[in-house]
Structure formats: structure tokens, C-alpha cells
Amino acid sequence: MSVREHFHQAAWQEPLITEQGSSGQRGAALPRFDGPAAEPMPETLRRTQEPVLPELGQPQVLRHFTRLSQMTLGSNVAIDATVATTTPKYPPIVGELIARSPKLTELHPDQPAETVQGVLRLLWELGECLKALTGMDDVSLQAQGGAHAILANVLIIRAFHAARGDHHRDEIISTLATHPADPAAAAAAGFKVIEVPVGPNGYVEVETLKAAVSERTAGLLINNPEDSGVFNPNIDRLADIVREAGGLCAYDQANANATLGIARARESGFDLCQLNLHKTFGAPINLFGPAAGAILVTSELARFLPTPLVVKTETGYALEHDRPESIGPIRAYAGNIATLIKAYAWIRALGEDGLREVARTAVLNNNYVHRRMSALRGVSVAFPENPEHRLDVVRYSLSELKAQTGIGAEELNNRVPDFGLPAAWTSHHPHTSPEPLTLEPTESFSRDELDELVDVYARVIEEAYTNPSVILDGPHRSAVAQMRLDAVEDAEVPLGTARLLRERRPRRSLVPVGSGEVS
């Protein structure tokens, strides 16, 4: 089977759960309480109206969420290599079983350290594994995600220069190809952001960085490989330039899946780095969470790490709070324990050789897809002047296809779900290549699945030349509605709650745009 011609996704026209149920329905019968009443709540804290909450029985709740799952092309049913730069891989189910163990779920973060020695040991051992993978000297697992860890790195850079009295260092250098979370974190911390362009090969050139560095440079934030899959062979020279100018170098290792066990941040010249444990290390990135980030630093910066830190003592393991120069806690407690435990289990299951094999297989899979996709009509690769293999992802350009057929990445993404694949991610903004489309086939996919992925794109691209209307009217067999970025309603006014949605518009259902079967 190369293309799923008869795929047809359920489209339940399911209302929000807040719009379902009726008064008096119950999911559980609670026992009557005849004991003494608690102290009455002060008038200032009492509601004046009862909360508007849905009232449903257990079967209705079960059906609701099962229907929603049937309208989702998640990793359990689909080849999700299309969600590029998020390292879409198979998250082992055993990790979920471990994280749901009562030995973990029944613990409380305020328990004394001597009563949670097992968890602290797992966190300490996870930190040791990550230190070995990066070459760094100390680690904090407190961050709630990659961007959170990047922000912590920026705060450490700020604290380092403040401790030296270098208050004039108020600039952070990043690149137009680096993940937007990096310049955003620098700006949030009060730095002026200097974004340098990439050259024709897709990476920052040495002379370009030299021109951006000054006595005001506090640090460099950069990916390698970048989110286009391009590896910068001069990364150590870039780090030397910034360090010689008195700055620090922070390595955003969101794309570490391509370098596990092969290249380390320390040998690349970096002072600190961050890892995304919910992506690279086998913990799921479901709906972009729950996430966890690791913050890793050299010994010179260890005193600035956020607290508390898990440390090993003569009698066991403890949470260390006493670091006077620390940037302080960046969240409550020691970290997102469930995600950290999943990452620990993934690392221990694979071992050193297995982690290296993950990177090699991911790069192999990516370049297999690269070779096949590049042969399709109307498809080119971003930064074609660079002949080197891409690593974890490839950013393609559909500009030729768009010029010849009027079908670009956005239109293509409205047709691909008709064959059981999630729509592909395009690119961060600003786009560094026209009509971008980015794929990331990680180590989790078989050759048959990679062939199916490319065959679907080949089919839809052929339709662009022979029958473009079937694409423009799509999707036809998918639960998702047609997505057009230029038609987003009130994009500047987000609707964060069901109440705001009800106030903005009348009750509406999820209805696919297409009508009927299309072969």
C-alpha cells in the first residue's frame, strides 16, 4: 500500500463539552456528608452566581473524548513526520506506564527529601546522563520546556555579566535561522537582540558574525543544525569569536536528535546549552506538552543555575537550595517529574550505543526522504547552493510548484490529510525560503512508512498539475476544516476560553469543508 485511497476520517460534528449535557446528569454519585460543616467562606470570596459547568454522565464523557481522538491524526495512527522540528518520534508506552505508577503519582512535592529518595535518585541519574551527552559539568531539570530552558540560559548569561560588573553587555546575538524562542527569550530578559542573516549555504558565516560582535556582546544563542537541517561546520569558530569578545555561547539543542552520542556541546565551544526532554528523549509532545527542559552549564556557570538542584550526598540525595548567586527558582518544585521519568527510562533502555544509533538512523531516514522528495516535480530544497546532506530535517521549497500551478504549501496541506497524513509544518517566521515545507522523519519510521509519506506528496503534487481544483476544494475525507492563514478570524484577539468563544460567535460544530468522496 503506497497511498491510502479509501481513507475516510470520522467527522462527528462534536460540540464543545461545555455545550453538552443537561441539569441533573451525574458522572458519579457522591456519598452524603453528615459531619460538621467547615468554616463558612468569607463573603468576599463567595461567588454571586453558580458556575456554568457541564453536567454529563460517564458514557457521554467517554464518547466525547473518543470522538475527538478519532478526529485527530496523532502518532498512534498516523505517520507524523510532518510535524517537523518537534522531533516527532514514537514515545514508548512503557514510559506512560511508569509515569502513572502510584509510586510516583501518590507522592507530593512538599514531602521531605528522605521520603522521596527513589525519585531524587532517578532525577540525579538523569542529570548525569545528560551531562555525559553534552560534556557539561552541572545541570538543572527545573525548566518546563525548551523555551523555558532557553530563557533560563539567558538569565544565567545576564547574571554572569552582572557578577563581573559588565553591565554594558546588553546585546545578544542570534540568527534568522535559529528557533524564534531564542531571540524571544533574549528580548524578554531585557537584551537588545542582534539577528544576523545566514549565507547562501544556510548558516551564519564567520565574517558575518565578526561584524556583529562588539564590546556590548553578552552572548550568542544558536541552533546547530538549524531548523532547516543545515549543519554549520564552523560552529566552533563562531563560539571562539564570541568568547574572545567576552561573551558566552548558549547552544539551543532542540535538534539534538541528529547528534546524540556523536557531537557534544562542550567540544563545540559552548558554555551552556539546553535539551528538550519531551522531544529528543522519547517523552511525547502531545499538543505541545507536558514538556521538560534541561539546563546544562560549565563549572564556571554552575553557581547561577536555578534552584533547587538535585544533589548526591553522603547519605543519599537531596534538594539543594543554598546557592546565593543562583538566578532563583524558575518554577515551583524540582521539575516536571512525569516527563523527566519518561526521558530517563528512554535513555536507560537504549544505552550509549542505542542513543548513537538513534541519531544515525534519524539522519539516514531524513536523507532517504530528501532524495525522493527532491526528485518530485516542482520541489526544491532550501539553500540549494549547499550540497551537504541535511541532518534531522529538510526544508523544501514549493515556489516552482506555486508558480506553475498556483498550488503552494498551504494548499497542499489542505489535501494531504485526505490520505491519512497530518498537514506538514512549513517554517518559522520570517521565512528564509519561499513556499517552505519542512519534514522530519525520525528514527521511528520504517522504510515502508517513509515511502508512503513521499508517495502521498507525489500524488498530491501530480494533482496540482492535472486537477488542481481537487486540492483547492480540499480536504474531502478529513475531519479538519480547510485552513487558510490569510482568513484567520480576529487573529489579534485570541479566544482562550469556551466562554469567550460563546460570546464571540453562536454555537458551532466541527464540520469538514469537503463534500463527499474524492479518489
C-alpha positions in Angstrom: 0.0 0.0 0.0 1.6 3.3 -1.1 -1.3 5.7 -0.8 -4.5 5.1 1.3 -7.0 5.8 -1.4 -10.0 4.9 0.8 -9.0 6.7 4.0 -12.0 8.5 5.5 -11.8 10.1 8.9 -14.6 10.3 11.3 -16.2 13.7 11.4 -18.5 13.8 14.4 -19.6 17.4 14.4 -18.8 17.2 18.1 -19.8 20.3 20.2 -17.5 21.5 23.0 -18.0 19.6 26.2 -19.2 22.8 27.8 -22.1 22.8 25.4 -23.3 19.3 26.2 -25.2 17.7 29.0 -28.3 18.8 31.0 -29.1 19.7 34.5 -29.1 16.7 36.9 -26.8 14.4 34.9 -24.0 12.9 37.1 -20.8 11.1 36.4 -20.5 9.7 40.0 -22.8 9.5 43.0 -21.1 11.2 45.9 -21.8 9.9 49.5 -23.9 12.2 51.7 -21.8 14.0 54.3 -23.4 14.4 57.7 -20.3 15.7 59.6 -19.7 19.2 60.9 -19.7 21.9 58.3 -16.5 23.7 57.5 -16.0 27.3 58.5 -18.0 29.4 56.1 -16.1 31.1 53.4 -15.8 34.9 53.7 -18.4 36.8 51.7 -15.7 38.5 49.7 -14.6 35.1 48.3 -18.1 33.7 47.6 -19.5 33.6 44.1 -22.6 35.6 43.4 -23.7 33.1 40.7 -23.3 29.4 40.4 -20.6 28.4 37.9 -21.7 27.3 34.5 -20.3 23.8 34.4 -21.3 20.9 32.1 -23.3 18.1 33.7 -22.7 14.7 31.9 -22.7 11.1 32.7 -19.6 8.9 32.3 -20.8 7.4 29.0 -21.2 10.8 27.5 -17.8 11.9 28.6 -16.2 8.8 27.3 -17.9 9.1 23.9 -16.9 12.8 23.7 -13.2 12.3 24.1 -13.2 9.1 22.0 -14.8 11.0 19.1 -12.3 13.8 19.5 -9.5 11.2 19.3 -11.0 9.8 16.1 -10.8 13.2 14.6 -7.1 13.5 15.4 -4.2 12.2 13.3 -1.9 11.5 16.2 1.3 9.4 16.3 -0.6 6.3 17.3 -2.4 6.2 14.0 -0.5 8.4 11.5 3.0 8.9 10.1 3.6 12.2 11.9 7.0 13.0 10.3 5.1 16.1 9.0 5.3 17.9 12.4 8.9 18.9 11.7 11.4 20.4 14.1 9.4 18.9 17.0 11.3 15.6 16.7 8.1 13.5 16.1 9.0 10.1 17.3 7.4 7.1 18.9 7.0 7.7 22.6 7.3 4.2 24.2 4.1 3.2 26.1 6.2 1.8 28.9 7.1 5.4 29.8 3.4 6.2 30.3 3.0 3.1 32.5 6.0 4.1 34.6 4.8 7.7 35.0 1.4 6.6 36.0 2.6 4.3 38.7 1.2 5.1 42.2 4.7 5.1 43.4 5.0 8.4 41.6 1.5 9.8 41.3 0.8 9.4 45.0 3.9 11.4 46.0 3.6 15.1 47.0 6.3 17.6 46.0 6.3 19.0 49.6 7.3 15.7 51.1 10.6 15.6 53.0 13.5 14.6 50.8 14.2 11.5 52.9 10.8 10.1 51.9 11.3 10.5 48.1 14.8 9.2 47.7 13.8 7.0 44.8 12.6 9.9 42.7 15.6 12.1 43.6 17.9 9.3 42.6 16.2 9.0 39.2 16.5 12.7 38.6 20.2 12.8 39.7 21.0 9.8 37.4 19.1 11.5 34.5 21.2 14.6 35.1 24.4 12.6 35.0 23.3 11.0 31.6 22.6 14.4 30.1 26.0 15.8 31.4 27.7 12.9 29.7 25.9 13.6 26.4 26.7 17.3 26.3 30.1 17.4 28.1 28.8 19.9 30.6 29.5 20.0 34.3 26.2 20.7 36.0 22.5 20.5 35.3 19.1 21.7 36.3 16.0 19.9 35.3 13.6 22.6 36.5 12.5 24.1 33.2 9.1 23.3 31.9 10.1 23.1 28.2 12.6 24.2 25.6 11.8 27.9 25.5 11.7 28.0 29.3 15.2 26.4 29.4 16.4 28.9 26.8 15.1 31.8 29.0 17.0 30.3 32.0 20.2 30.2 29.9 19.7 33.9 29.0 19.2 34.7 32.7 22.4 32.9 33.5 24.2 34.9 30.9 22.8 38.1 32.4 23.8 37.0 36.0 27.3 36.1 34.9 28.0 39.5 33.4 26.3 41.3 36.3 28.6 39.4 38.7 31.6 40.7 36.8 30.3 44.2 36.7 30.0 44.1 32.9 26.7 46.0 32.8 27.4 47.4 29.4 27.0 44.0 27.8 23.3 44.4 26.7 23.3 42.6 23.3 22.5 39.0 22.5 23.3 37.7 19.0 21.1 35.2 17.3 20.4 34.2 13.7 17.5 34.4 11.3 17.6 30.6 11.0 17.6 29.9 14.8 14.4 28.9 16.6 12.4 32.1 17.4 12.3 31.1 21.1 16.0 32.2 21.3 15.7 35.9 20.3 12.3 36.0 22.1 14.0 34.8 25.4 16.7 37.4 25.0 14.2 40.2 24.4 12.1 39.0 27.4 15.2 39.3 29.6 15.8 42.9 28.5 18.6 42.4 26.0 18.8 44.1 22.6 18.7 41.3 20.0 21.1 41.3 17.1 19.8 38.8 14.4 22.4 38.1 11.8 21.5 36.7 8.4 22.5 33.3 7.1 24.6 32.9 4.0 23.7 31.1 0.8 24.7 27.8 2.4 22.0 28.2 5.1 24.2 29.0 8.0 25.9 32.0 9.6 29.3 32.7 8.1 32.4 33.6 10.2 32.8 37.2 8.8 29.1 37.9 9.3 29.4 37.1 13.0 32.6 39.0 13.4 30.8 42.1 12.1 28.1 41.7 14.7 30.3 41.2 17.8 31.3 44.2 19.9 32.2 45.1 23.5 28.4 45.1 24.2 28.0 41.4 23.2 26.7 39.4 26.2 26.2 36.1 24.3 25.3 34.0 21.3 22.1 31.9 21.0 22.2 29.4 18.1 20.9 26.1 16.9 23.2 23.6 15.1 21.8 22.0 13.0 19.5 24.9 12.2 15.8 24.3 11.8 16.4 23.8 8.1 18.5 20.7 8.8 21.7 22.5 7.7 24.8 21.9 9.9 27.2 24.7 10.4 30.8 23.3 10.0 32.2 26.5 11.5 30.3 26.3 14.8 33.5 26.1 16.9 34.9 29.1 15.2 31.7 31.1 15.8 31.9 30.2 19.5 35.6 31.3 19.7 34.7 34.7 18.2 32.1 35.4 20.8 34.1 34.1 23.7 37.2 36.1 22.6 34.9 39.2 22.7 33.9 38.4 26.3 30.5 36.8 25.6 29.1 33.4 26.4 27.8 30.9 23.9 24.5 29.1 24.5 23.6 26.1 22.3 19.9 25.5 21.6 19.9 21.8 21.2 16.3 21.4 20.2 17.7 19.5 17.2 20.0 17.2 19.2 18.3 14.1 17.7 20.8 14.2 14.9 23.9 14.4 17.1 23.2 12.2 20.1 26.4 10.4 21.0 28.2 11.9 18.0 28.8 15.6 18.8 28.8 17.4 22.2 28.2 21.0 23.1 31.4 21.2 25.2 33.7 20.3 22.3 31.8 22.7 20.0 32.9 25.6 22.3 29.7 26.3 24.2 29.4 27.4 27.8 25.8 26.3 28.3 23.1 24.5 26.5 19.6 23.2 26.7 17.9 19.9 25.8 14.2 19.3 25.1 13.4 16.1 27.0 9.8 15.9 25.7 11.1 15.7 22.1 14.5 14.2 21.7 14.3 11.8 24.7 11.1 9.8 23.9 8.6 11.7 26.1 5.6 12.7 24.0 5.0 16.2 22.7 1.2 15.7 22.9 -0.4 19.0 22.0 2.9 20.6 22.7 3.1 19.4 26.3 3.7 18.4 29.0 7.2 19.4 28.4 10.5 19.4 30.3 13.8 21.1 29.6 17.4 20.5 30.9 19.7 23.4 31.5 23.4 22.4 31.3 26.4 24.6 32.1 30.2 24.5 32.6 31.6 24.6 36.1 32.2 28.4 35.8 28.4 29.0 35.5 27.1 26.3 37.9 26.6 28.8 40.7 24.0 30.6 38.6 21.7 27.5 37.9 18.1 27.8 39.1 17.3 26.1 42.4 16.5 23.7 43.8 19.1 21.3 42.4 19.1 17.5 43.0 22.5 16.6 44.5 24.1 13.4 45.8 25.2 13.4 49.5 26.9 11.0 51.8 23.6 9.7 53.0 21.5 9.8 49.8 20.0 12.5 47.6 18.8 16.0 48.5 17.4 19.2 47.1 19.9 22.0 47.3 18.5 25.5 47.7 21.6 27.3 49.1 23.2 28.9 46.0 23.5 32.6 46.7 24.3 33.6 43.1 21.5 31.4 41.6 19.0 33.1 39.2 16.5 31.6 41.6 13.6 29.2 41.0 12.1 29.4 37.6 9.1 27.3 38.6 7.7 25.6 41.7 9.5 22.4 42.9 12.1 20.3 41.1 10.6 20.0 37.6 8.0 18.2 35.5 8.6 14.8 37.1 6.5 12.6 34.9 8.2 13.8 31.7 11.6 13.6 33.3 11.0 10.0 34.3 9.9 9.1 30.8 13.1 10.6 29.4 15.2 8.7 32.0 13.5 5.4 31.0 14.1 6.1 27.3 17.8 6.8 27.9 18.4 3.7 30.1 16.5 1.5 27.7 18.8 2.5 24.8 22.2 3.0 26.4 25.1 4.8 24.9 25.3 2.7 21.7 21.5 2.9 21.3 21.5 6.7 21.5 24.1 6.9 18.8 22.1 4.6 16.6 19.1 6.8 17.1 21.0 9.8 15.6 22.4 7.8 12.7 19.0 6.2 11.9 17.3 9.6 12.1 19.8 11.2 9.7 19.6 8.2 7.3 15.8 8.3 7.3 15.8 12.0 6.7 18.2 11.8 3.7 16.3 8.9 2.2 13.1 11.1 2.2 15.3 14.0 1.0 16.5 12.1 -2.0 12.9 11.0 -3.0 11.2 14.4 -2.3 13.9 16.3 -4.3 13.0 14.2 -7.4 9.4 15.4 -7.4 8.3 18.0 -10.0 8.1 21.5 -8.6 10.0 20.7 -5.4 13.4 22.1 -4.5 15.5 22.3 -1.3 16.1 25.4 0.7 19.7 26.7 0.3 20.4 24.6 -2.9 23.9 26.1 -3.0 24.8 23.8 0.0 25.5 20.3 -1.4 25.9 18.7 2.1 23.5 16.2 3.5 20.9 17.7 5.8 20.7 16.2 9.3 17.4 15.9 11.2 15.1 17.8 8.9 14.9 19.1 5.4 13.2 22.4 4.5 11.8 22.1 1.0 10.6 24.9 -1.2 7.4 24.7 -3.4 8.0 28.0 -5.1 8.3 26.4 -8.5 5.1 24.4 -7.9 3.3 27.5 -6.9 4.4 29.4 -9.9 3.4 26.6 -12.3 0.1 25.5 -10.8 -1.0 28.1 -8.2 -0.7 25.4 -5.6 1.7 26.1 -2.7 2.5 24.7 0.7 -0.8 26.0 2.3 -3.0 24.5 -0.4 -1.0 21.2 -0.4 -1.6 20.9 3.3 -5.4 21.1 2.8 -5.2 17.9 0.6 -2.6 15.7 2.3 -4.9 14.8 5.3 -7.3 13.1 2.8 -4.7 10.3 2.7 -4.3 9.9 6.4 -1.3 12.1 7.0 -1.2 15.2 9.2 -0.6 18.5 7.4 3.1 19.4 7.2 4.7 22.2 9.1 6.0 25.0 6.9 8.6 27.2 8.6 9.2 29.6 11.4 8.8 33.3 10.6 10.2 35.1 8.9 10.5 32.6 6.1 14.1 32.2 4.8 12.9 30.3 1.7 9.8 30.8 -0.4 6.8 28.4 0.0 8.5 26.4 2.7 7.5 22.8 3.7 9.5 21.0 6.4 9.6 17.3 7.1 11.4 15.4 9.9 11.4 11.6 9.5 13.0 10.5 12.8 14.4 7.1 13.7 10.9 5.8 14.5 9.7 5.2 10.9 10.2 2.2 8.7 11.2 2.4 5.1 7.6 1.4 4.1 6.3 4.3 6.1 8.8 6.7 4.6 7.7 5.5 1.1 4.1 6.1 2.0 4.9 9.6 3.2 6.6 10.6 -0.1 4.1 8.7 -2.2 1.3 10.9 -0.8 3.2 14.1 -1.6 3.9 12.7 -5.1 0.2 12.0 -5.6 -0.9 15.5 -4.4 1.8 17.2 -6.4 0.6 15.3 -9.5 -2.9 16.5 -8.8 -1.6 20.1 -8.7 -0.6 19.8 -12.3 -3.5 17.7 -13.5 -6.5 18.5 -11.3 -5.8 21.5 -9.0 -9.4 22.0 -8.1 -9.5 18.8 -6.0 -6.7 20.4 -3.9 -8.3 23.9 -3.7 -11.6 22.4 -2.5 -10.0 20.0 0.0 -9.9 18.4 2.4 -12.6 16.0 1.4 -12.2 13.0 3.7 -10.7 14.6 6.8 -12.2 16.0 10.0 -10.2 19.2 9.8 -11.6 22.2 8.1 -9.7 24.0 5.3 -7.0 26.1 6.9 -6.1 29.4 5.3 -3.7 31.6 7.2 -5.0 34.7 5.5 -8.5 34.0 6.7 -8.0 33.6 10.4 -10.8 35.3 12.2 -9.7 38.1 14.6 -6.1 36.7 14.7 -5.1 39.5 17.1 -7.8 38.6 19.6 -7.3 35.1 20.8 -10.2 33.1 22.3 -8.6 31.4 25.3 -11.8 30.0 26.9 -15.1 28.4 25.9 -16.9 31.4 27.5 -15.1 33.9 25.2 -15.9 31.6 22.2 -19.6 31.6 23.1 -19.6 35.4 23.5 -17.9 35.9 20.1 -20.0 33.6 17.9 -23.0 31.4 18.1 -22.7 27.7 18.8 -20.8 25.9 16.0 -19.7 22.4 15.3 -16.6 20.8 13.7 -17.7 20.3 10.0 -15.3 19.3 7.3 -15.2 21.6 4.3 -15.2 19.0 1.6 -18.2 17.2 0.3 -18.1 13.5 -0.5 -15.5 11.1 -1.7 -12.7 12.1 -4.0 -10.4 9.5 -5.4 
